[in-house]
Amino acid sequence: MAEDVDDILKALLELPRRERAVVAAVLTDSLERGPTEQIEAAWIEEAKQRISRVRAGESSPIDSRVVERELDEIVATASNPSERATG
């Protein structure tokens, strides 16, 4: 490793845990991202396919309030292990 990288790593490791977590998240995100144009194009294509399926009667949209409520329940259950055991 380059000396600069060693110096950076040494400085980062001296940061408080929370700040190191932020740096780790940013670095991980930077590795997982693809080219923006490709991602946008893929989402546009996915949206077009979903609209076509709804219009063809092959699927139906779900109200965002229902999705939010279900996500809240999932998060609450994940946050409370005793609730998972009793279900």
PyMOL Python script that loads the backbone (N, CA, C, O; Angstrom):
from pymol import cmd

cmd.read_pdbstr("""\
ATOM      1  N   MET A   1       0.833  -1.188   0.000  1.00  0.00           N
ATOM      2  CA  MET A   1       0.000   0.000   0.000  1.00  0.00           C
ATOM      3  C   MET A   1       0.871   1.243   0.000  1.00  0.00           C
ATOM      4  O   MET A   1       1.962   1.260   0.571  1.00  0.00           O
ATOM      5  N   ALA A   2       0.383   2.251  -0.633  1.00  0.00           N
ATOM      6  CA  ALA A   2       1.112   3.507  -0.676  1.00  0.00           C
ATOM      7  C   ALA A   2       1.173   4.112   0.728  1.00  0.00           C
ATOM      8  O   ALA A   2       0.294   3.890   1.562  1.00  0.00           O
ATOM      9  N   GLU A   3       2.209   4.861   0.956  1.00  0.00           N
ATOM     10  CA  GLU A   3       2.392   5.489   2.258  1.00  0.00           C
ATOM     11  C   GLU A   3       1.222   6.405   2.602  1.00  0.00           C
ATOM     12  O   GLU A   3       0.800   6.468   3.757  1.00  0.00           O
ATOM     13  N   ASP A   4       0.693   7.119   1.600  1.00  0.00           N
ATOM     14  CA  ASP A   4      -0.460   7.998   1.828  1.00  0.00           C
ATOM     15  C   ASP A   4      -1.660   7.201   2.326  1.00  0.00           C
ATOM     16  O   ASP A   4      -2.373   7.641   3.228  1.00  0.00           O
ATOM     17  N   VAL A   5      -1.881   6.035   1.739  1.00  0.00           N
ATOM     18  CA  VAL A   5      -3.009   5.203   2.139  1.00  0.00           C
ATOM     19  C   VAL A   5      -2.825   4.733   3.576  1.00  0.00           C
ATOM     20  O   VAL A   5      -3.778   4.735   4.355  1.00  0.00           O
ATOM     21  N   ASP A   6      -1.620   4.334   3.928  1.00  0.00           N
ATOM     22  CA  ASP A   6      -1.338   3.925   5.305  1.00  0.00           C
ATOM     23  C   ASP A   6      -1.620   5.063   6.277  1.00  0.00           C
ATOM     24  O   ASP A   6      -2.204   4.843   7.338  1.00  0.00           O
ATOM     25  N   ASP A   7      -1.213   6.268   5.926  1.00  0.00           N
ATOM     26  CA  ASP A   7      -1.460   7.433   6.788  1.00  0.00           C
ATOM     27  C   ASP A   7      -2.954   7.703   6.939  1.00  0.00           C
ATOM     28  O   ASP A   7      -3.438   8.001   8.031  1.00  0.00           O
ATOM     29  N   ILE A   8      -3.672   7.593   5.827  1.00  0.00           N
ATOM     30  CA  ILE A   8      -5.122   7.813   5.872  1.00  0.00           C
ATOM     31  C   ILE A   8      -5.791   6.762   6.748  1.00  0.00           C
ATOM     32  O   ILE A   8      -6.633   7.088   7.585  1.00  0.00           O
ATOM     33  N   LEU A   9      -5.413   5.496   6.552  1.00  0.00           N
ATOM     34  CA  LEU A   9      -6.005   4.429   7.354  1.00  0.00           C
ATOM     35  C   LEU A   9      -5.715   4.621   8.839  1.00  0.00           C
ATOM     36  O   LEU A   9      -6.588   4.417   9.683  1.00  0.00           O
ATOM     37  N   LYS A  10      -4.495   5.013   9.147  1.00  0.00           N
ATOM     38  CA  LYS A  10      -4.131   5.234  10.550  1.00  0.00           C
ATOM     39  C   LYS A  10      -4.995   6.337  11.146  1.00  0.00           C
ATOM     40  O   LYS A  10      -5.485   6.207  12.268  1.00  0.00           O
ATOM     41  N   ALA A  11      -5.184   7.428  10.396  1.00  0.00           N
ATOM     42  CA  ALA A  11      -6.011   8.534  10.880  1.00  0.00           C
ATOM     43  C   ALA A  11      -7.476   8.106  11.034  1.00  0.00           C
ATOM     44  O   ALA A  11      -8.138   8.474  12.004  1.00  0.00           O
ATOM     45  N   LEU A  12      -7.971   7.330  10.072  1.00  0.00           N
ATOM     46  CA  LEU A  12      -9.362   6.881  10.136  1.00  0.00           C
ATOM     47  C   LEU A  12      -9.603   5.965  11.326  1.00  0.00           C
ATOM     48  O   LEU A  12     -10.641   6.049  11.983  1.00  0.00           O
ATOM     49  N   LEU A  13      -8.646   5.095  11.598  1.00  0.00           N
ATOM     50  CA  LEU A  13      -8.800   4.160  12.713  1.00  0.00           C
ATOM     51  C   LEU A  13      -8.781   4.858  14.070  1.00  0.00           C
ATOM     52  O   LEU A  13      -9.201   4.280  15.072  1.00  0.00           O
ATOM     53  N   GLU A  14      -8.300   6.083  14.104  1.00  0.00           N
ATOM     54  CA  GLU A  14      -8.296   6.847  15.347  1.00  0.00           C
ATOM     55  C   GLU A  14      -9.615   7.587  15.574  1.00  0.00           C
ATOM     56  O   GLU A  14      -9.844   8.137  16.651  1.00  0.00           O
ATOM     57  N   LEU A  15     -10.473   7.598  14.567  1.00  0.00           N
ATOM     58  CA  LEU A  15     -11.777   8.261  14.702  1.00  0.00           C
ATOM     59  C   LEU A  15     -12.665   7.489  15.665  1.00  0.00           C
ATOM     60  O   LEU A  15     -12.478   6.289  15.864  1.00  0.00           O
ATOM     61  N   PRO A  16     -13.632   8.179  16.262  1.00  0.00           N
ATOM     62  CA  PRO A  16     -14.618   7.473  17.088  1.00  0.00           C
ATOM     63  C   PRO A  16     -15.407   6.472  16.240  1.00  0.00           C
ATOM     64  O   PRO A  16     -15.513   6.623  15.023  1.00  0.00           O
ATOM     65  N   ARG A  17     -15.945   5.476  16.881  1.00  0.00           N
ATOM     66  CA  ARG A  17     -16.655   4.384  16.211  1.00  0.00           C
ATOM     67  C   ARG A  17     -17.725   4.901  15.246  1.00  0.00           C
ATOM     68  O   ARG A  17     -17.801   4.432  14.110  1.00  0.00           O
ATOM     69  N   ARG A  18     -18.545   5.849  15.673  1.00  0.00           N
ATOM     70  CA  ARG A  18     -19.639   6.359  14.838  1.00  0.00           C
ATOM     71  C   ARG A  18     -19.095   6.990  13.551  1.00  0.00           C
ATOM     72  O   ARG A  18     -19.655   6.781  12.475  1.00  0.00           O
ATOM     73  N   GLU A  19     -18.017   7.752  13.661  1.00  0.00           N
ATOM     74  CA  GLU A  19     -17.439   8.393  12.483  1.00  0.00           C
ATOM     75  C   GLU A  19     -16.807   7.355  11.549  1.00  0.00           C
ATOM     76  O   GLU A  19     -16.874   7.492  10.328  1.00  0.00           O
ATOM     77  N   ARG A  20     -16.193   6.319  12.130  1.00  0.00           N
ATOM     78  CA  ARG A  20     -15.649   5.246  11.293  1.00  0.00           C
ATOM     79  C   ARG A  20     -16.765   4.535  10.541  1.00  0.00           C
ATOM     80  O   ARG A  20     -16.585   4.140   9.389  1.00  0.00           O
ATOM     81  N   ALA A  21     -17.924   4.368  11.189  1.00  0.00           N
ATOM     82  CA  ALA A  21     -19.069   3.725  10.535  1.00  0.00           C
ATOM     83  C   ALA A  21     -19.547   4.555   9.356  1.00  0.00           C
ATOM     84  O   ALA A  21     -19.906   4.005   8.315  1.00  0.00           O
ATOM     85  N   VAL A  22     -19.554   5.872   9.508  1.00  0.00           N
ATOM     86  CA  VAL A  22     -19.965   6.742   8.407  1.00  0.00           C
ATOM     87  C   VAL A  22     -18.998   6.596   7.239  1.00  0.00           C
ATOM     88  O   VAL A  22     -19.420   6.469   6.090  1.00  0.00           O
ATOM     89  N   VAL A  23     -17.713   6.613   7.531  1.00  0.00           N
ATOM     90  CA  VAL A  23     -16.704   6.466   6.472  1.00  0.00           C
ATOM     91  C   VAL A  23     -16.868   5.111   5.787  1.00  0.00           C
ATOM     92  O   VAL A  23     -16.811   5.022   4.561  1.00  0.00           O
ATOM     93  N   ALA A  24     -17.070   4.068   6.572  1.00  0.00           N
ATOM     94  CA  ALA A  24     -17.241   2.730   6.002  1.00  0.00           C
ATOM     95  C   ALA A  24     -18.465   2.677   5.092  1.00  0.00           C
ATOM     96  O   ALA A  24     -18.415   2.080   4.016  1.00  0.00           O
ATOM     97  N   ALA A  25     -19.552   3.292   5.516  1.00  0.00           N
ATOM     98  CA  ALA A  25     -20.775   3.287   4.702  1.00  0.00           C
ATOM     99  C   ALA A  25     -20.572   4.031   3.392  1.00  0.00           C
ATOM    100  O   ALA A  25     -21.027   3.582   2.340  1.00  0.00           O
ATOM    101  N   VAL A  26     -19.895   5.158   3.456  1.00  0.00           N
ATOM    102  CA  VAL A  26     -19.644   5.936   2.244  1.00  0.00           C
ATOM    103  C   VAL A  26     -18.757   5.161   1.279  1.00  0.00           C
ATOM    104  O   VAL A  26     -19.012   5.135   0.075  1.00  0.00           O
ATOM    105  N   LEU A  27     -17.714   4.532   1.811  1.00  0.00           N
ATOM    106  CA  LEU A  27     -16.819   3.758   0.951  1.00  0.00           C
ATOM    107  C   LEU A  27     -17.523   2.548   0.352  1.00  0.00           C
ATOM    108  O   LEU A  27     -17.352   2.252  -0.831  1.00  0.00           O
ATOM    109  N   THR A  28     -18.311   1.850   1.155  1.00  0.00           N
ATOM    110  CA  THR A  28     -19.056   0.699   0.650  1.00  0.00           C
ATOM    111  C   THR A  28     -20.016   1.126  -0.442  1.00  0.00           C
ATOM    112  O   THR A  28     -20.115   0.473  -1.481  1.00  0.00           O
ATOM    113  N   ASP A  29     -20.723   2.222  -0.211  1.00  0.00           N
ATOM    114  CA  ASP A  29     -21.663   2.731  -1.211  1.00  0.00           C
ATOM    115  C   ASP A  29     -20.939   3.075  -2.502  1.00  0.00           C
ATOM    116  O   ASP A  29     -21.455   2.817  -3.590  1.00  0.00           O
ATOM    117  N   SER A  30     -19.756   3.652  -2.394  1.00  0.00           N
ATOM    118  CA  SER A  30     -19.020   4.036  -3.597  1.00  0.00           C
ATOM    119  C   SER A  30     -18.588   2.818  -4.406  1.00  0.00           C
ATOM    120  O   SER A  30     -18.437   2.907  -5.624  1.00  0.00           O
ATOM    121  N   LEU A  31     -18.388   1.684  -3.744  1.00  0.00           N
ATOM    122  CA  LEU A  31     -18.001   0.461  -4.443  1.00  0.00           C
ATOM    123  C   LEU A  31     -19.184  -0.227  -5.098  1.00  0.00           C
ATOM    124  O   LEU A  31     -19.030  -0.902  -6.116  1.00  0.00           O
ATOM    125  N   GLU A  32     -20.363  -0.057  -4.518  1.00  0.00           N
ATOM    126  CA  GLU A  32     -21.545  -0.758  -5.014  1.00  0.00           C
ATOM    127  C   GLU A  32     -22.270   0.001  -6.114  1.00  0.00           C
ATOM    128  O   GLU A  32     -23.077  -0.592  -6.830  1.00  0.00           O
ATOM    129  N   ARG A  33     -22.012   1.266  -6.266  1.00  0.00           N
ATOM    130  CA  ARG A  33     -22.719   2.066  -7.268  1.00  0.00           C
ATOM    131  C   ARG A  33     -22.205   1.775  -8.655  1.00  0.00           C
ATOM    132  O   ARG A  33     -21.006   1.594  -8.869  1.00  0.00           O
ATOM    133  N   GLY A  34     -23.122   1.734  -9.591  1.00  0.00           N
ATOM    134  CA  GLY A  34     -22.764   1.606 -10.989  1.00  0.00           C
ATOM    135  C   GLY A  34     -22.872   2.967 -11.638  1.00  0.00           C
ATOM    136  O   GLY A  34     -23.204   3.951 -10.977  1.00  0.00           O
ATOM    137  N   PRO A  35     -22.597   3.028 -12.907  1.00  0.00           N
ATOM    138  CA  PRO A  35     -22.730   4.292 -13.616  1.00  0.00           C
ATOM    139  C   PRO A  35     -24.166   4.823 -13.505  1.00  0.00           C
ATOM    140  O   PRO A  35     -25.123   4.081 -13.724  1.00  0.00           O
ATOM    141  N   THR A  36     -24.308   6.084 -13.171  1.00  0.00           N
ATOM    142  CA  THR A  36     -25.616   6.693 -12.944  1.00  0.00           C
ATOM    143  C   THR A  36     -26.553   6.530 -14.129  1.00  0.00           C
ATOM    144  O   THR A  36     -27.733   6.229 -13.951  1.00  0.00           O
ATOM    145  N   GLU A  37     -26.044   6.725 -15.325  1.00  0.00           N
ATOM    146  CA  GLU A  37     -26.896   6.627 -16.504  1.00  0.00           C
ATOM    147  C   GLU A  37     -27.485   5.224 -16.644  1.00  0.00           C
ATOM    148  O   GLU A  37     -28.656   5.075 -16.995  1.00  0.00           O
ATOM    149  N   GLN A  38     -26.690   4.211 -16.375  1.00  0.00           N
ATOM    150  CA  GLN A  38     -27.175   2.839 -16.482  1.00  0.00           C
ATOM    151  C   GLN A  38     -28.236   2.542 -15.427  1.00  0.00           C
ATOM    152  O   GLN A  38     -29.225   1.863 -15.703  1.00  0.00           O
ATOM    153  N   ILE A  39     -28.029   3.046 -14.243  1.00  0.00           N
ATOM    154  CA  ILE A  39     -28.996   2.829 -13.172  1.00  0.00           C
ATOM    155  C   ILE A  39     -30.314   3.517 -13.514  1.00  0.00           C
ATOM    156  O   ILE A  39     -31.383   2.924 -13.374  1.00  0.00           O
ATOM    157  N   GLU A  40     -30.235   4.758 -13.960  1.00  0.00           N
ATOM    158  CA  GLU A  40     -31.448   5.490 -14.325  1.00  0.00           C
ATOM    159  C   GLU A  40     -32.176   4.801 -15.472  1.00  0.00           C
ATOM    160  O   GLU A  40     -33.401   4.686 -15.446  1.00  0.00           O
ATOM    161  N   ALA A  41     -31.440   4.346 -16.473  1.00  0.00           N
ATOM    162  CA  ALA A  41     -32.049   3.664 -17.608  1.00  0.00           C
ATOM    163  C   ALA A  41     -32.736   2.372 -17.159  1.00  0.00           C
ATOM    164  O   ALA A  41     -33.823   2.046 -17.635  1.00  0.00           O
ATOM    165  N   ALA A  42     -32.113   1.655 -16.260  1.00  0.00           N
ATOM    166  CA  ALA A  42     -32.703   0.412 -15.756  1.00  0.00           C
ATOM    167  C   ALA A  42     -33.990   0.692 -14.986  1.00  0.00           C
ATOM    168  O   ALA A  42     -34.966  -0.044 -15.125  1.00  0.00           O
ATOM    169  N   TRP A  43     -33.998   1.752 -14.175  1.00  0.00           N
ATOM    170  CA  TRP A  43     -35.216   2.090 -13.427  1.00  0.00           C
ATOM    171  C   TRP A  43     -36.323   2.561 -14.359  1.00  0.00           C
ATOM    172  O   TRP A  43     -37.491   2.238 -14.145  1.00  0.00           O
ATOM    173  N   ILE A  44     -35.973   3.309 -15.374  1.00  0.00           N
ATOM    174  CA  ILE A  44     -36.981   3.761 -16.341  1.00  0.00           C
ATOM    175  C   ILE A  44     -37.601   2.554 -17.044  1.00  0.00           C
ATOM    176  O   ILE A  44     -38.819   2.484 -17.204  1.00  0.00           O
ATOM    177  N   GLU A  45     -36.773   1.618 -17.457  1.00  0.00           N
ATOM    178  CA  GLU A  45     -37.280   0.404 -18.105  1.00  0.00           C
ATOM    179  C   GLU A  45     -38.168  -0.390 -17.153  1.00  0.00           C
ATOM    180  O   GLU A  45     -39.224  -0.881 -17.551  1.00  0.00           O
ATOM    181  N   GLU A  46     -37.748  -0.514 -15.912  1.00  0.00           N
ATOM    182  CA  GLU A  46     -38.553  -1.230 -14.912  1.00  0.00           C
ATOM    183  C   GLU A  46     -39.905  -0.543 -14.715  1.00  0.00           C
ATOM    184  O   GLU A  46     -40.932  -1.216 -14.633  1.00  0.00           O
ATOM    185  N   ALA A  47     -39.912   0.783 -14.638  1.00  0.00           N
ATOM    186  CA  ALA A  47     -41.163   1.526 -14.480  1.00  0.00           C
ATOM    187  C   ALA A  47     -42.089   1.297 -15.670  1.00  0.00           C
ATOM    188  O   ALA A  47     -43.293   1.107 -15.495  1.00  0.00           O
ATOM    189  N   LYS A  48     -41.533   1.314 -16.872  1.00  0.00           N
ATOM    190  CA  LYS A  48     -42.339   1.072 -18.067  1.00  0.00           C
ATOM    191  C   LYS A  48     -42.957  -0.326 -18.035  1.00  0.00           C
ATOM    192  O   LYS A  48     -44.128  -0.499 -18.375  1.00  0.00           O
ATOM    193  N   GLN A  49     -42.171  -1.320 -17.626  1.00  0.00           N
ATOM    194  CA  GLN A  49     -42.683  -2.689 -17.557  1.00  0.00           C
ATOM    195  C   GLN A  49     -43.785  -2.814 -16.509  1.00  0.00           C
ATOM    196  O   GLN A  49     -44.784  -3.499 -16.729  1.00  0.00           O
ATOM    197  N   ARG A  50     -43.602  -2.152 -15.373  1.00  0.00           N
ATOM    198  CA  ARG A  50     -44.617  -2.213 -14.320  1.00  0.00           C
ATOM    199  C   ARG A  50     -45.915  -1.552 -14.770  1.00  0.00           C
ATOM    200  O   ARG A  50     -47.001  -2.077 -14.523  1.00  0.00           O
ATOM    201  N   ILE A  51     -45.802  -0.398 -15.433  1.00  0.00           N
ATOM    202  CA  ILE A  51     -46.995   0.289 -15.948  1.00  0.00           C
ATOM    203  C   ILE A  51     -47.715  -0.606 -16.957  1.00  0.00           C
ATOM    204  O   ILE A  51     -48.941  -0.707 -16.934  1.00  0.00           O
ATOM    205  N   SER A  52     -46.962  -1.246 -17.832  1.00  0.00           N
ATOM    206  CA  SER A  52     -47.561  -2.144 -18.825  1.00  0.00           C
ATOM    207  C   SER A  52     -48.304  -3.296 -18.149  1.00  0.00           C
ATOM    208  O   SER A  52     -49.404  -3.653 -18.572  1.00  0.00           O
ATOM    209  N   ARG A  53     -47.711  -3.883 -17.098  1.00  0.00           N
ATOM    210  CA  ARG A  53     -48.362  -4.994 -16.389  1.00  0.00           C
ATOM    211  C   ARG A  53     -49.642  -4.540 -15.694  1.00  0.00           C
ATOM    212  O   ARG A  53     -50.631  -5.273 -15.678  1.00  0.00           O
ATOM    213  N   VAL A  54     -49.633  -3.339 -15.119  1.00  0.00           N
ATOM    214  CA  VAL A  54     -50.839  -2.810 -14.476  1.00  0.00           C
ATOM    215  C   VAL A  54     -51.918  -2.571 -15.523  1.00  0.00           C
ATOM    216  O   VAL A  54     -53.068  -2.967 -15.336  1.00  0.00           O
ATOM    217  N   ARG A  55     -51.548  -1.923 -16.624  1.00  0.00           N
ATOM    218  CA  ARG A  55     -52.522  -1.639 -17.679  1.00  0.00           C
ATOM    219  C   ARG A  55     -53.094  -2.908 -18.298  1.00  0.00           C
ATOM    220  O   ARG A  55     -54.248  -2.930 -18.728  1.00  0.00           O
ATOM    221  N   ALA A  56     -52.287  -3.960 -18.343  1.00  0.00           N
ATOM    222  CA  ALA A  56     -52.740  -5.230 -18.918  1.00  0.00           C
ATOM    223  C   ALA A  56     -53.525  -6.060 -17.901  1.00  0.00           C
ATOM    224  O   ALA A  56     -54.039  -7.128 -18.233  1.00  0.00           O
ATOM    225  N   GLY A  57     -53.615  -5.572 -16.676  1.00  0.00           N
ATOM    226  CA  GLY A  57     -54.345  -6.310 -15.645  1.00  0.00           C
ATOM    227  C   GLY A  57     -53.564  -7.462 -15.055  1.00  0.00           C
ATOM    228  O   GLY A  57     -54.134  -8.305 -14.363  1.00  0.00           O
ATOM    229  N   GLU A  58     -52.266  -7.513 -15.316  1.00  0.00           N
ATOM    230  CA  GLU A  58     -51.425  -8.603 -14.811  1.00  0.00           C
ATOM    231  C   GLU A  58     -50.980  -8.362 -13.369  1.00  0.00           C
ATOM    232  O   GLU A  58     -50.586  -9.298 -12.674  1.00  0.00           O
ATOM    233  N   SER A  59     -51.040  -7.129 -12.930  1.00  0.00           N
ATOM    234  CA  SER A  59     -50.707  -6.794 -11.550  1.00  0.00           C
ATOM    235  C   SER A  59     -51.485  -5.541 -11.185  1.00  0.00           C
ATOM    236  O   SER A  59     -52.072  -4.880 -12.043  1.00  0.00           O
ATOM    237  N   SER A  60     -51.477  -5.228  -9.898  1.00  0.00           N
ATOM    238  CA  SER A  60     -52.187  -4.027  -9.464  1.00  0.00           C
ATOM    239  C   SER A  60     -51.293  -3.238  -8.511  1.00  0.00           C
ATOM    240  O   SER A  60     -50.490  -3.815  -7.779  1.00  0.00           O
ATOM    241  N   PRO A  61     -51.438  -1.929  -8.528  1.00  0.00           N
ATOM    242  CA  PRO A  61     -50.605  -1.101  -7.650  1.00  0.00           C
ATOM    243  C   PRO A  61     -51.015  -1.275  -6.195  1.00  0.00           C
ATOM    244  O   PRO A  61     -52.149  -1.647  -5.894  1.00  0.00           O
ATOM    245  N   ILE A  62     -50.086  -1.002  -5.310  1.00  0.00           N
ATOM    246  CA  ILE A  62     -50.343  -1.066  -3.875  1.00  0.00           C
ATOM    247  C   ILE A  62     -50.240   0.349  -3.330  1.00  0.00           C
ATOM    248  O   ILE A  62     -49.280   1.066  -3.613  1.00  0.00           O
ATOM    249  N   ASP A  63     -51.231   0.743  -2.551  1.00  0.00           N
ATOM    250  CA  ASP A  63     -51.242   2.073  -1.952  1.00  0.00           C
ATOM    251  C   ASP A  63     -49.997   2.257  -1.088  1.00  0.00           C
ATOM    252  O   ASP A  63     -49.636   1.372  -0.311  1.00  0.00           O
ATOM    253  N   SER A  64     -49.355   3.389  -1.224  1.00  0.00           N
ATOM    254  CA  SER A  64     -48.109   3.638  -0.491  1.00  0.00           C
ATOM    255  C   SER A  64     -48.315   3.582   1.018  1.00  0.00           C
ATOM    256  O   SER A  64     -47.390   3.225   1.749  1.00  0.00           O
ATOM    257  N   ARG A  65     -49.510   3.928   1.501  1.00  0.00           N
ATOM    258  CA  ARG A  65     -49.771   3.878   2.952  1.00  0.00           C
ATOM    259  C   ARG A  65     -49.746   2.436   3.444  1.00  0.00           C
ATOM    260  O   ARG A  65     -49.318   2.167   4.567  1.00  0.00           O
ATOM    261  N   VAL A  66     -50.202   1.512   2.610  1.00  0.00           N
ATOM    262  CA  VAL A  66     -50.165   0.094   2.973  1.00  0.00           C
ATOM    263  C   VAL A  66     -48.719  -0.377   3.053  1.00  0.00           C
ATOM    264  O   VAL A  66     -48.333  -1.069   3.995  1.00  0.00           O
ATOM    265  N   VAL A  67     -47.930  -0.001   2.066  1.00  0.00           N
ATOM    266  CA  VAL A  67     -46.510  -0.379   2.050  1.00  0.00           C
ATOM    267  C   VAL A  67     -45.793   0.201   3.261  1.00  0.00           C
ATOM    268  O   VAL A  67     -45.029  -0.502   3.923  1.00  0.00           O
ATOM    269  N   GLU A  68     -46.030   1.474   3.559  1.00  0.00           N
ATOM    270  CA  GLU A  68     -45.385   2.111   4.714  1.00  0.00           C
ATOM    271  C   GLU A  68     -45.770   1.413   6.014  1.00  0.00           C
ATOM    272  O   GLU A  68     -44.922   1.195   6.878  1.00  0.00           O
ATOM    273  N   ARG A  69     -47.043   1.065   6.152  1.00  0.00           N
ATOM    274  CA  ARG A  69     -47.506   0.378   7.363  1.00  0.00           C
ATOM    275  C   ARG A  69     -46.807  -0.980   7.493  1.00  0.00           C
ATOM    276  O   ARG A  69     -46.352  -1.345   8.577  1.00  0.00           O
ATOM    277  N   GLU A  70     -46.724  -1.719   6.394  1.00  0.00           N
ATOM    278  CA  GLU A  70     -46.054  -3.021   6.433  1.00  0.00           C
ATOM    279  C   GLU A  70     -44.573  -2.879   6.760  1.00  0.00           C
ATOM    280  O   GLU A  70     -44.028  -3.676   7.524  1.00  0.00           O
ATOM    281  N   LEU A  71     -43.916  -1.869   6.188  1.00  0.00           N
ATOM    282  CA  LEU A  71     -42.503  -1.638   6.497  1.00  0.00           C
ATOM    283  C   LEU A  71     -42.311  -1.265   7.962  1.00  0.00           C
ATOM    284  O   LEU A  71     -41.364  -1.723   8.603  1.00  0.00           O
ATOM    285  N   ASP A  72     -43.208  -0.434   8.495  1.00  0.00           N
ATOM    286  CA  ASP A  72     -43.137  -0.076   9.913  1.00  0.00           C
ATOM    287  C   ASP A  72     -43.246  -1.318  10.793  1.00  0.00           C
ATOM    288  O   ASP A  72     -42.533  -1.447  11.788  1.00  0.00           O
ATOM    289  N   GLU A  73     -44.145  -2.232  10.418  1.00  0.00           N
ATOM    290  CA  GLU A  73     -44.308  -3.476  11.181  1.00  0.00           C
ATOM    291  C   GLU A  73     -43.048  -4.337  11.102  1.00  0.00           C
ATOM    292  O   GLU A  73     -42.633  -4.926  12.101  1.00  0.00           O
ATOM    293  N   ILE A  74     -42.445  -4.411   9.924  1.00  0.00           N
ATOM    294  CA  ILE A  74     -41.220  -5.194   9.755  1.00  0.00           C
ATOM    295  C   ILE A  74     -40.101  -4.619  10.614  1.00  0.00           C
ATOM    296  O   ILE A  74     -39.385  -5.359  11.291  1.00  0.00           O
ATOM    297  N   VAL A  75     -39.953  -3.298  10.584  1.00  0.00           N
ATOM    298  CA  VAL A  75     -38.904  -2.647  11.372  1.00  0.00           C
ATOM    299  C   VAL A  75     -39.158  -2.840  12.861  1.00  0.00           C
ATOM    300  O   VAL A  75     -38.231  -3.122  13.620  1.00  0.00           O
ATOM    301  N   ALA A  76     -40.409  -2.689  13.279  1.00  0.00           N
ATOM    302  CA  ALA A  76     -40.737  -2.865  14.695  1.00  0.00           C
ATOM    303  C   ALA A  76     -40.435  -4.288  15.152  1.00  0.00           C
ATOM    304  O   ALA A  76     -39.906  -4.497  16.244  1.00  0.00           O
ATOM    305  N   THR A  77     -40.769  -5.252  14.323  1.00  0.00           N
ATOM    306  CA  THR A  77     -40.513  -6.649  14.660  1.00  0.00           C
ATOM    307  C   THR A  77     -39.009  -6.923  14.714  1.00  0.00           C
ATOM    308  O   THR A  77     -38.531  -7.620  15.609  1.00  0.00           O
ATOM    309  N   ALA A  78     -38.269  -6.371  13.750  1.00  0.00           N
ATOM    310  CA  ALA A  78     -36.816  -6.570  13.723  1.00  0.00           C
ATOM    311  C   ALA A  78     -36.147  -5.897  14.911  1.00  0.00           C
ATOM    312  O   ALA A  78     -35.107  -6.357  15.381  1.00  0.00           O
ATOM    313  N   SER A  79     -36.734  -4.817  15.398  1.00  0.00           N
ATOM    314  CA  SER A  79     -36.161  -4.076  16.509  1.00  0.00           C
ATOM    315  C   SER A  79     -36.495  -4.707  17.856  1.00  0.00           C
ATOM    316  O   SER A  79     -35.863  -4.392  18.865  1.00  0.00           O
ATOM    317  N   ASN A  80     -37.482  -5.593  17.875  1.00  0.00           N
ATOM    318  CA  ASN A  80     -37.928  -6.206  19.114  1.00  0.00           C
ATOM    319  C   ASN A  80     -37.858  -7.725  18.989  1.00  0.00           C
ATOM    320  O   ASN A  80     -38.823  -8.349  18.548  1.00  0.00           O
ATOM    321  N   PRO A  81     -36.729  -8.330  19.372  1.00  0.00           N
ATOM    322  CA  PRO A  81     -36.539  -9.778  19.201  1.00  0.00           C
ATOM    323  C   PRO A  81     -37.607 -10.612  19.897  1.00  0.00           C
ATOM    324  O   PRO A  81     -37.957 -11.681  19.396  1.00  0.00           O
ATOM    325  N   SER A  82     -38.140 -10.162  21.040  1.00  0.00           N
ATOM    326  CA  SER A  82     -39.144 -10.958  21.743  1.00  0.00           C
ATOM    327  C   SER A  82     -40.424 -11.039  20.932  1.00  0.00           C
ATOM    328  O   SER A  82     -41.154 -12.026  21.024  1.00  0.00           O
ATOM    329  N   GLU A  83     -40.708 -10.008  20.137  1.00  0.00           N
ATOM    330  CA  GLU A  83     -41.893 -10.011  19.296  1.00  0.00           C
ATOM    331  C   GLU A  83     -41.744 -11.028  18.160  1.00  0.00           C
ATOM    332  O   GLU A  83     -42.726 -11.638  17.736  1.00  0.00           O
ATOM    333  N   ARG A  84     -40.516 -11.207  17.670  1.00  0.00           N
ATOM    334  CA  ARG A  84     -40.274 -12.190  16.611  1.00  0.00           C
ATOM    335  C   ARG A  84     -40.535 -13.601  17.115  1.00  0.00           C
ATOM    336  O   ARG A  84     -41.097 -14.426  16.395  1.00  0.00           O
ATOM    337  N   ALA A  85     -40.128 -13.881  18.354  1.00  0.00           N
ATOM    338  CA  ALA A  85     -40.274 -15.221  18.913  1.00  0.00           C
ATOM    339  C   ALA A  85     -41.740 -15.586  19.084  1.00  0.00           C
ATOM    340  O   ALA A  85     -42.118 -16.740  18.882  1.00  0.00           O
ATOM    341  N   THR A  86     -42.569 -14.613  19.454  1.00  0.00           N
ATOM    342  CA  THR A  86     -43.982 -14.913  19.680  1.00  0.00           C
ATOM    343  C   THR A  86     -44.812 -14.692  18.433  1.00  0.00           C
ATOM    344  O   THR A  86     -45.925 -15.204  18.315  1.00  0.00           O
ATOM    345  N   GLY A  87     -44.251 -13.910  17.483  1.00  0.00           N
ATOM    346  CA  GLY A  87     -44.820 -13.694  16.181  1.00  0.00           C
ATOM    347  C   GLY A  87     -46.095 -12.980  16.131  1.00  0.00           C
ATOM    348  O   GLY A  87     -46.638 -12.761  15.048  1.00  0.00           O
TER     349      GLY A  87
END
""", "prot")
cmd.dss("prot")
cmd.show_as("cartoon", "prot")
cmd.util.cbc("prot")
cmd.orient("prot")
